[in-house]
Amino acid sequence: MRRSPSPGRLKFVPPQLPRLVETPPESDDWIHEIKYDGYRTQVIIDWDGARAYTKTGIGWTLRYWPIVTAAEALGARSAIIDGEVIAPTPNGAPDFYALRSAMAWNAERLAFVAFDLLHLDGKD
């Protein structure tokens, strides 16, 4: 998983971030998402493997090694997937307080909740 940067690799795309408002918009033109209480993460897959980035573009591939390993097994030639890394409880609910501990001591406990596919096999 630890690779040196190579030319022609897919690059991190700064994510669209939510904005806090007093009341949610009311119309059929809006989609509301659940707050997962995790860390916004972008997983990039290309010819040189998979890697993970924070919402600011910091590489966290080694911290998220189980997620990166699973991404490499997806079968996509190239992809950019936006989502959230969480530490789920036994019933599947995110546990923000367990997240940092899982990252440090039990990364197998981490889960990646994907919510946007920005790139897949050469297509936007």
CORTA-V538102 format. One line per field, one symbol per residue. psi: psi as a letter, one per 40 degrees, with the letter a starting at -180 (. if undefined). burial: # if it has 24 or more other ideal C-beta (glycine too) atoms within 12 Angstrom, else .. A space follows every 50 residues. Layout:
psi: ???
burial: ???
This chain:
psi: dhiihiieiiihhhihiihhidiiigieeihhiihefahhihhhhaeeai iiiieeehhfdddfddddddddedeidiihhhahhigiideeiigddedd dddddgdeeiihhhehhdhhfeh.
burial: .........#.#..#....................#.#########..## ####....###.######.###...#.###########.....#...##. .##...#.#######..##.....
